[in-house]
């Protein structure tokens, strides 16, 4: 992954400003857009694997199938990381 220098310069400015005001700073990754880019990227990759004649329906179906598979895998996680388990 190639870092975007403009975005990194914003990190530096943000950290410098916060350091001058407090001894604690907010992690710059908390405001990054990686999650949003991933949210767009996954359906984009899925859309390349479906028939063009029924694109919208098939992308939604495939995304639902992939989400179900991910949730099933998370339920079977042997590490016991279920946040709702009481």
N, CA, C and O atoms as a Tinker XYZ file with bonds, in Angstrom:
   344  protein
     1  N      0.841000   -1.166000    0.000000    73     2
     2  CA     0.000000    0.000000    0.000000    64     1     3
     3  C      0.892000    1.238000    0.000000    63     2     4     5
     4  O      1.808000    1.346000    0.816000    81     3
     5  N      0.629000    2.160000   -0.904000    73     3     6
     6  CA     1.416000    3.388000   -1.003000    64     5     7
     7  C      0.728000    4.468000   -0.164000    63     6     8     9
     8  O     -0.439000    4.775000   -0.407000    81     7
     9  N      1.421000    5.046000    0.812000    73     7    10
    10  CA     0.781000    6.072000    1.645000    64     9    11
    11  C      0.516000    7.341000    0.853000    63    10    12    13
    12  O      1.285000    7.723000   -0.030000    81    11
    13  N     -0.575000    7.973000    1.188000    73    11    14
    14  CA    -0.917000    9.231000    0.544000    64    13    15
    15  C     -0.261000   10.352000    1.355000    63    14    16    17
    16  O     -0.615000   10.582000    2.511000    81    15
    17  N      0.679000   11.030000    0.749000    73    15    18
    18  CA     1.470000   12.028000    1.482000    64    17    19
    19  C      0.622000   13.183000    1.984000    63    18    20    21
    20  O      0.872000   13.705000    3.070000    81    19
    21  N     -0.372000   13.590000    1.216000    73    19    22
    22  CA    -1.224000   14.694000    1.653000    64    21    23
    23  C     -1.960000   14.318000    2.941000    63    22    24    25
    24  O     -2.054000   15.118000    3.872000    81    23
    25  N     -2.478000   13.095000    2.979000    73    23    26
    26  CA    -3.191000   12.640000    4.170000    64    25    27
    27  C     -2.241000   12.513000    5.353000    63    26    28    29
    28  O     -2.611000   12.829000    6.483000    81    27
    29  N     -1.020000   12.054000    5.100000    73    27    30
    30  CA    -0.041000   11.951000    6.175000    64    29    31
    31  C      0.338000   13.327000    6.722000    63    30    32    33
    32  O      0.607000   13.468000    7.915000    81    31
    33  N      0.359000   14.335000    5.859000    73    31    34
    34  CA     0.660000   15.689000    6.354000    64    33    35
    35  C     -0.452000   16.179000    7.281000    63    34    36    37
    36  O     -0.190000   16.901000    8.244000    81    35
    37  N     -1.699000   15.784000    6.988000    73    35    38
    38  CA    -2.794000   16.134000    7.904000    64    37    39
    39  C     -2.607000   15.452000    9.253000    63    38    40    41
    40  O     -2.891000   16.041000   10.295000    81    39
    41  N     -2.127000   14.204000    9.233000    73    39    42
    42  CA    -1.819000   13.517000   10.486000    64    41    43
    43  C     -0.823000   14.320000   11.309000    63    42    44    45
    44  O     -1.022000   14.535000   12.505000    81    43
    45  N      0.248000   14.760000   10.663000    73    43    46
    46  CA     1.298000   15.493000   11.371000    64    45    47
    47  C      0.766000   16.784000   11.969000    63    46    48    49
    48  O      1.069000   17.109000   13.117000    81    47
    49  N     -0.019000   17.520000   11.204000    73    47    50
    50  CA    -0.590000   18.774000   11.711000    64    49    51
    51  C     -1.530000   18.505000   12.883000    63    50    52    53
    52  O     -1.493000   19.214000   13.888000    81    51
    53  N     -2.361000   17.491000   12.753000    73    51    54
    54  CA    -3.299000   17.142000   13.821000    64    53    55
    55  C     -2.559000   16.748000   15.098000    63    54    56    57
    56  O     -2.928000   17.187000   16.188000    81    55
    57  N     -1.531000   15.934000   14.973000    73    55    58
    58  CA    -0.767000   15.504000   16.146000    64    57    59
    59  C     -0.052000   16.682000   16.791000    63    58    60    61
    60  O     -0.031000   16.799000   18.016000    81    59
    61  N      0.530000   17.549000   15.985000    73    59    62
    62  CA     1.232000   18.711000   16.512000    64    61    63
    63  C      0.275000   19.618000   17.289000    63    62    64    65
    64  O      0.619000   20.083000   18.376000    81    63
    65  N     -0.916000   19.875000   16.749000    73    63    66
    66  CA    -1.893000   20.720000   17.432000    64    65    67
    67  C     -2.342000   20.098000   18.751000    63    66    68    69
    68  O     -2.452000   20.789000   19.763000    81    67
    69  N     -2.599000   18.795000   18.735000    73    67    70
    70  CA    -3.062000   18.130000   19.949000    64    69    71
    71  C     -1.964000   18.065000   21.013000    63    70    72    73
    72  O     -2.250000   18.176000   22.205000    81    71
    73  N     -0.727000   17.889000   20.592000    73    71    74
    74  CA     0.391000   17.847000   21.552000    64    73    75
    75  C      0.583000   19.191000   22.238000    63    74    76    77
    76  O      0.988000   19.239000   23.399000    81    75
    77  N      0.300000   20.267000   21.544000    73    75    78
    78  CA     0.461000   21.584000   22.155000    64    77    79
    79  C     -0.645000   21.882000   23.163000    63    78    80    81
    80  O     -0.474000   22.746000   24.023000    81    79
    81  N     -1.781000   21.176000   23.073000    73    79    82
    82  CA    -2.910000   21.440000   23.968000    64    81    83
    83  C     -3.006000   20.452000   25.122000    63    82    84    85
    84  O     -3.537000   20.793000   26.179000    81    83
    85  N     -2.502000   19.231000   24.938000    73    83    86
    86  CA    -2.690000   18.202000   25.943000    64    85    87
    87  C     -1.565000   17.179000   25.841000    63    86    88    89
    88  O     -0.835000   17.136000   24.850000    81    87
    89  N     -1.436000   16.363000   26.873000    73    87    90
    90  CA    -0.439000   15.301000   26.811000    64    89    91
    91  C     -1.002000   14.052000   26.140000    63    90    92    93
    92  O     -0.255000   13.113000   25.863000    81    91
    93  N     -2.303000   14.028000   25.876000    73    91    94
    94  CA    -2.959000   12.927000   25.176000    64    93    95
    95  C     -3.364000   13.372000   23.782000    63    94    96    97
    96  O     -3.750000   14.522000   23.571000    81    95
    97  N     -3.273000   12.441000   22.826000    73    95    98
    98  CA    -3.729000   12.740000   21.470000    64    97    99
    99  C     -4.661000   11.629000   20.994000    63    98   100   101
   100  O     -4.619000   10.502000   21.489000    81    99
   101  N     -5.498000   11.974000   20.029000    73    99   102
   102  CA    -6.401000   11.002000   19.428000    64   101   103
   103  C     -5.643000   10.271000   18.328000    63   102   104   105
   104  O     -4.905000   10.885000   17.559000    81   103
   105  N     -5.828000    8.975000   18.259000    73   103   106
   106  CA    -5.186000    8.177000   17.221000    64   105   107
   107  C     -5.671000    8.663000   15.848000    63   106   108   109
   108  O     -6.878000    8.671000   15.605000    81   107
   109  N     -4.783000    9.061000   14.957000    73   107   110
   110  CA    -5.206000    9.556000   13.642000    64   109   111
   111  C     -5.968000    8.535000   12.812000    63   110   112   113
   112  O     -6.756000    8.915000   11.945000    81   111
   113  N     -5.754000    7.254000   13.054000    73   111   114
   114  CA    -6.487000    6.241000   12.299000    64   113   115
   115  C     -7.958000    6.192000   12.659000    63   114   116   117
   116  O     -8.752000    5.592000   11.934000    81   115
   117  N     -8.338000    6.820000   13.775000    73   115   118
   118  CA    -9.752000    6.823000   14.155000    64   117   119
   119  C    -10.597000    7.649000   13.192000    63   118   120   121
   120  O    -11.815000    7.477000   13.135000    81   119
   121  N     -9.969000    8.538000   12.438000    73   119   122
   122  CA   -10.718000    9.353000   11.478000    64   121   123
   123  C    -10.394000    8.975000   10.035000    63   122   124   125
   124  O    -10.736000    9.709000    9.109000    81   123
   125  N     -9.741000    7.844000    9.843000    73   123   126
   126  CA    -9.393000    7.443000    8.480000    64   125   127
   127  C    -10.618000    6.881000    7.762000    63   126   128   129
   128  O    -11.635000    6.584000    8.390000    81   127
   129  N    -10.511000    6.741000    6.464000    73   127   130
   130  CA   -11.645000    6.287000    5.654000    64   129   131
   131  C    -11.460000    4.854000    5.160000    63   130   132   133
   132  O    -12.088000    4.460000    4.177000    81   131
   133  N    -10.622000    4.079000    5.814000    73   131   134
   134  CA   -10.358000    2.719000    5.364000    64   133   135
   135  C    -11.615000    1.861000    5.390000    63   134   136   137
   136  O    -11.843000    1.067000    4.478000    81   135
   137  N    -12.429000    2.014000    6.424000    73   135   138
   138  CA   -13.645000    1.220000    6.520000    64   137   139
   139  C    -14.617000    1.580000    5.418000    63   138   140   141
   140  O    -15.224000    0.695000    4.814000    81   139
   141  N    -14.777000    2.878000    5.142000    73   139   142
   142  CA   -15.687000    3.297000    4.090000    64   141   143
   143  C    -15.208000    2.816000    2.733000    63   142   144   145
   144  O    -16.019000    2.399000    1.907000    81   143
   145  N    -13.914000    2.866000    2.488000    73   143   146
   146  CA   -13.388000    2.395000    1.213000    64   145   147
   147  C    -13.593000    0.895000    1.063000    63   146   148   149
   148  O    -13.862000    0.411000   -0.036000    81   147
   149  N    -13.467000    0.160000    2.157000    73   147   150
   150  CA   -13.689000   -1.274000    2.116000    64   149   151
   151  C    -15.167000   -1.577000    1.870000    63   150   152   153
   152  O    -15.503000   -2.543000    1.186000    81   151
   153  N    -16.041000   -0.747000    2.429000    73   151   154
   154  CA   -17.482000   -0.932000    2.251000    64   153   155
   155  C    -17.872000   -0.763000    0.783000    63   154   156   157
   156  O    -18.815000   -1.405000    0.322000    81   155
   157  N    -17.168000    0.084000    0.048000    73   155   158
   158  CA   -17.424000    0.266000   -1.377000    64   157   159
   159  C    -16.684000   -0.788000   -2.192000    63   158   160   161
   160  O    -17.195000   -1.250000   -3.213000    81   159
   161  N    -15.510000   -1.165000   -1.763000    73   159   162
   162  CA   -14.675000   -2.076000   -2.526000    64   161   163
   163  C    -15.199000   -3.499000   -2.597000    63   162   164   165
   164  O    -15.088000   -4.144000   -3.639000    81   163
   165  N    -15.765000   -3.997000   -1.516000    73   163   166
   166  CA   -16.248000   -5.381000   -1.518000    64   165   167
   167  C    -17.399000   -5.597000   -2.503000    63   166   168   169
   168  O    -17.320000   -6.514000   -3.321000    81   167
   169  N    -18.469000   -4.789000   -2.458000    73   167   170
   170  CA   -19.520000   -4.977000   -3.473000    64   169   171
   171  C    -19.007000   -4.757000   -4.893000    63   170   172   173
   172  O    -19.511000   -5.361000   -5.840000    81   171
   173  N    -18.011000   -3.897000   -5.039000    73   171   174
   174  CA   -17.438000   -3.672000   -6.358000    64   173   175
   175  C    -16.793000   -4.948000   -6.881000    63   174   176   177
   176  O    -16.961000   -5.299000   -8.049000    81   175
   177  N    -16.054000   -5.641000   -6.017000    73   175   178
   178  CA   -15.436000   -6.902000   -6.433000    64   177   179
   179  C    -16.487000   -7.965000   -6.702000    63   178   180   181
   180  O    -16.347000   -8.763000   -7.629000    81   179
   181  N    -17.544000   -7.977000   -5.889000    73   179   182
   182  CA   -18.622000   -8.949000   -6.093000    64   181   183
   183  C    -19.314000   -8.693000   -7.424000    63   182   184   185
   184  O    -19.689000   -9.640000   -8.115000    81   183
   185  N    -19.490000   -7.428000   -7.793000    73   183   186
   186  CA   -20.220000   -7.095000   -9.020000    64   185   187
   187  C    -19.490000   -7.568000  -10.270000    63   186   188   189
   188  O    -20.107000   -7.721000  -11.325000    81   187
   189  N    -18.204000   -7.797000  -10.168000    73   187   190
   190  CA   -17.448000   -8.266000  -11.330000    64   189   191
   191  C    -17.644000   -9.756000  -11.586000    63   190   192   193
   192  O    -17.170000  -10.282000  -12.593000    81   191
   193  N    -18.340000  -10.435000  -10.678000    73   191   194
   194  CA   -18.496000  -11.886000  -10.791000    64   193   195
   195  C    -19.939000  -12.308000  -11.062000    63   194   196   197
   196  O    -20.273000  -13.485000  -10.926000    81   195
   197  N    -20.785000  -11.374000  -11.437000    73   195   198
   198  CA   -22.188000  -11.721000  -11.691000    64   197   199
   199  C    -22.562000  -11.386000  -13.129000    63   198   200   201
   200  O    -21.871000  -10.626000  -13.807000    81   199
   201  N    -23.665000  -11.966000  -13.579000    73   199   202
   202  CA   -24.167000  -11.736000  -14.929000    64   201   203
   203  C    -24.667000  -10.304000  -15.061000    63   202   204   205
   204  O    -25.392000   -9.824000  -14.190000    81   203
   205  N    -24.300000   -9.626000  -16.115000    73   203   206
   206  CA   -24.624000   -8.219000  -16.310000    64   205   207
   207  C    -26.121000   -7.984000  -16.480000    63   206   208   209
   208  O    -26.610000   -6.892000  -16.189000    81   207
   209  N    -26.857000   -8.997000  -16.950000    73   207   210
   210  CA   -28.285000   -8.822000  -17.203000    64   209   211
   211  C    -29.099000   -8.696000  -15.927000    63   210   212   213
   212  O    -30.173000   -8.095000  -15.936000    81   211
   213  N    -28.612000   -9.246000  -14.848000    73   211   214
   214  CA   -29.309000   -9.154000  -13.554000    64   213   215
   215  C    -28.339000   -8.664000  -12.490000    63   214   216   217
   216  O    -28.273000   -9.208000  -11.388000    81   215
   217  N    -27.609000   -7.655000  -12.833000    73   215   218
   218  CA   -26.506000   -7.173000  -12.002000    64   217   219
   219  C    -26.949000   -6.782000  -10.594000    63   218   220   221
   220  O    -26.405000   -7.289000   -9.613000    81   219
   221  N    -27.928000   -5.889000  -10.486000    73   219   222
   222  CA   -28.303000   -5.346000   -9.180000    64   221   223
   223  C    -28.803000   -6.439000   -8.239000    63   222   224   225
   224  O    -28.381000   -6.514000   -7.085000    81   223
   225  N    -29.698000   -7.278000   -8.732000    73   223   226
   226  CA   -30.245000   -8.338000   -7.890000    64   225   227
   227  C    -29.155000   -9.314000   -7.476000    63   226   228   229
   228  O    -29.068000   -9.690000   -6.307000    81   227
   229  N    -28.325000   -9.726000   -8.425000    73   227   230
   230  CA   -27.300000  -10.715000   -8.119000    64   229   231
   231  C    -26.227000  -10.178000   -7.181000    63   230   232   233
   232  O    -25.706000  -10.929000   -6.356000    81   231
   233  N    -25.885000   -8.901000   -7.287000    73   231   234
   234  CA   -24.908000   -8.314000   -6.354000    64   233   235
   235  C    -25.472000   -8.324000   -4.942000    63   234   236   237
   236  O    -24.766000   -8.661000   -3.992000    81   235
   237  N    -26.742000   -7.955000   -4.801000    73   235   238
   238  CA   -27.366000   -7.971000   -3.473000    64   237   239
   239  C    -27.403000   -9.394000   -2.924000    63   238   240   241
   240  O    -27.074000   -9.612000   -1.758000    81   239
   241  N    -27.797000  -10.357000   -3.743000    73   239   242
   242  CA   -27.838000  -11.752000   -3.295000    64   241   243
   243  C    -26.454000  -12.241000   -2.870000    63   242   244   245
   244  O    -26.302000  -12.852000   -1.812000    81   243
   245  N    -25.460000  -11.971000   -3.692000    73   243   246
   246  CA   -24.106000  -12.436000   -3.366000    64   245   247
   247  C    -23.577000  -11.766000   -2.097000    63   246   248   249
   248  O    -22.909000  -12.410000   -1.288000    81   247
   249  N    -23.875000  -10.479000   -1.922000    73   247   250
   250  CA   -23.439000   -9.787000   -0.700000    64   249   251
   251  C    -24.109000  -10.391000    0.529000    63   250   252   253
   252  O    -23.470000  -10.550000    1.569000    81   251
   253  N    -25.394000  -10.729000    0.414000    73   251   254
   254  CA   -26.098000  -11.362000    1.531000    64   253   255
   255  C    -25.509000  -12.743000    1.839000    63   254   256   257
   256  O    -25.360000  -13.113000    3.003000    81   255
   257  N    -25.182000  -13.490000    0.802000    73   255   258
   258  CA   -24.572000  -14.810000    1.001000    64   257   259
   259  C    -23.209000  -14.673000    1.677000    63   258   260   261
   260  O    -22.902000  -15.418000    2.608000    81   259
   261  N    -22.392000  -13.729000    1.218000    73   259   262
   262  CA   -21.073000  -13.520000    1.821000    64   261   263
   263  C    -21.180000  -13.032000    3.263000    63   262   264   265
   264  O    -20.383000  -13.428000    4.114000    81   263
   265  N    -22.166000  -12.170000    3.543000    73   263   266
   266  CA   -22.367000  -11.705000    4.921000    64   265   267
   267  C    -22.789000  -12.861000    5.812000    63   266   268   269
   268  O    -22.315000  -12.975000    6.943000    81   267
   269  N    -23.673000  -13.720000    5.319000    73   267   270
   270  CA   -24.097000  -14.886000    6.080000    64   269   271
   271  C    -22.927000  -15.816000    6.358000    63   270   272   273
   272  O    -22.790000  -16.337000    7.465000    81   271
   273  N    -22.082000  -16.024000    5.351000    73   271   274
   274  CA   -20.906000  -16.878000    5.549000    64   273   275
   275  C    -19.968000  -16.283000    6.599000    63   274   276   277
   276  O    -19.426000  -17.013000    7.430000    81   275
   277  N    -19.774000  -14.957000    6.567000    73   275   278
   278  CA   -18.896000  -14.312000    7.544000    64   277   279
   279  C    -19.466000  -14.424000    8.959000    63   278   280   281
   280  O    -18.724000  -14.664000    9.911000    81   279
   281  N    -20.782000  -14.250000    9.098000    73   279   282
   282  CA   -21.404000  -14.367000   10.416000    64   281   283
   283  C    -21.341000  -15.803000   10.932000    63   282   284   285
   284  O    -21.114000  -16.019000   12.123000    81   283
   285  N    -21.536000  -16.778000   10.062000    73   283   286
   286  CA   -21.439000  -18.177000   10.453000    64   285   287
   287  C    -20.019000  -18.512000   10.896000    63   286   288   289
   288  O    -19.818000  -19.209000   11.891000    81   287
   289  N    -19.048000  -18.018000   10.159000    73   287   290
   290  CA   -17.650000  -18.238000   10.530000    64   289   291
   291  C    -17.347000  -17.605000   11.886000    63   290   292   293
   292  O    -16.637000  -18.192000   12.703000    81   291
   293  N    -17.882000  -16.412000   12.125000    73   291   294
   294  CA   -17.659000  -15.741000   13.409000    64   293   295
   295  C    -18.314000  -16.508000   14.549000    63   294   296   297
   296  O    -17.767000  -16.565000   15.651000    81   295
   297  N    -19.490000  -17.103000   14.294000    73   295   298
   298  CA   -20.157000  -17.897000   15.331000    64   297   299
   299  C    -19.350000  -19.136000   15.700000    63   298   300   301
   300  O    -19.383000  -19.578000   16.848000    81   299
   301  N    -18.634000  -19.690000   14.750000    73   299   302
   302  CA   -17.854000  -20.910000   14.980000    64   301   303
   303  C    -16.427000  -20.621000   15.423000    63   302   304   305
   304  O    -15.604000  -21.534000   15.488000    81   303
   305  N    -16.124000  -19.371000   15.728000    73   303   306
   306  CA   -14.776000  -18.980000   16.122000    64   305   307
   307  C    -14.406000  -19.659000   17.440000    63   306   308   309
   308  O    -15.077000  -19.443000   18.449000    81   307
   309  N    -13.358000  -20.469000   17.448000    73   307   310
   310  CA   -13.002000  -21.211000   18.666000    64   309   311
   311  C    -12.429000  -20.338000   19.779000    63   310   312   313
   312  O    -12.291000  -20.799000   20.913000    81   311
   313  N    -12.095000  -19.094000   19.475000    73   311   314
   314  CA   -11.493000  -18.228000   20.503000    64   313   315
   315  C    -12.536000  -17.691000   21.486000    63   314   316   317
   316  O    -12.175000  -17.115000   22.512000    81   315
   317  N    -13.827000  -17.873000   21.184000    73   315   318
   318  CA   -14.866000  -17.446000   22.111000    64   317   319
   319  C    -14.975000  -15.938000   22.206000    63   318   320   321
   320  O    -15.076000  -15.390000   23.304000    81   319
   321  N    -14.955000  -15.266000   21.078000    73   319   322
   322  CA   -14.972000  -13.807000   21.098000    64   321   323
   323  C    -16.378000  -13.244000   20.832000    63   322   324   325
   324  O    -16.506000  -12.151000   20.279000    81   323
   325  N    -17.410000  -13.962000   21.211000    73   323   326
   326  CA   -18.773000  -13.505000   21.008000    64   325   327
   327  C    -19.096000  -12.445000   22.047000    63   326   328   329
   328  O    -19.128000  -12.743000   23.241000    81   327
   329  N    -19.334000  -11.226000   21.618000    73   327   330
   330  CA   -19.590000  -10.119000   22.537000    64   329   331
   331  C    -20.946000  -10.250000   23.213000    63   330   332   333
   332  O    -21.163000   -9.655000   24.269000    81   331
   333  N    -21.858000  -11.012000   22.632000    73   331   334
   334  CA   -23.198000  -11.131000   23.183000    64   333   335
   335  C    -23.376000  -12.349000   24.066000    63   334   336   337
   336  O    -24.446000  -12.550000   24.641000    81   335
   337  N    -22.333000  -13.167000   24.180000    73   335   338
   338  CA   -22.396000  -14.358000   25.006000    64   337   339
   339  C    -22.322000  -13.938000   26.473000    63   338   340   341
   340  O    -21.420000  -13.203000   26.876000    81   339
   341  N    -23.274000  -14.411000   27.255000    73   339   342
   342  CA   -23.290000  -14.009000   28.681000    64   341   343
   343  C    -23.208000  -15.192000   29.569000    63   342   344
   344  O    -23.209000  -15.048000   30.792000    81   343
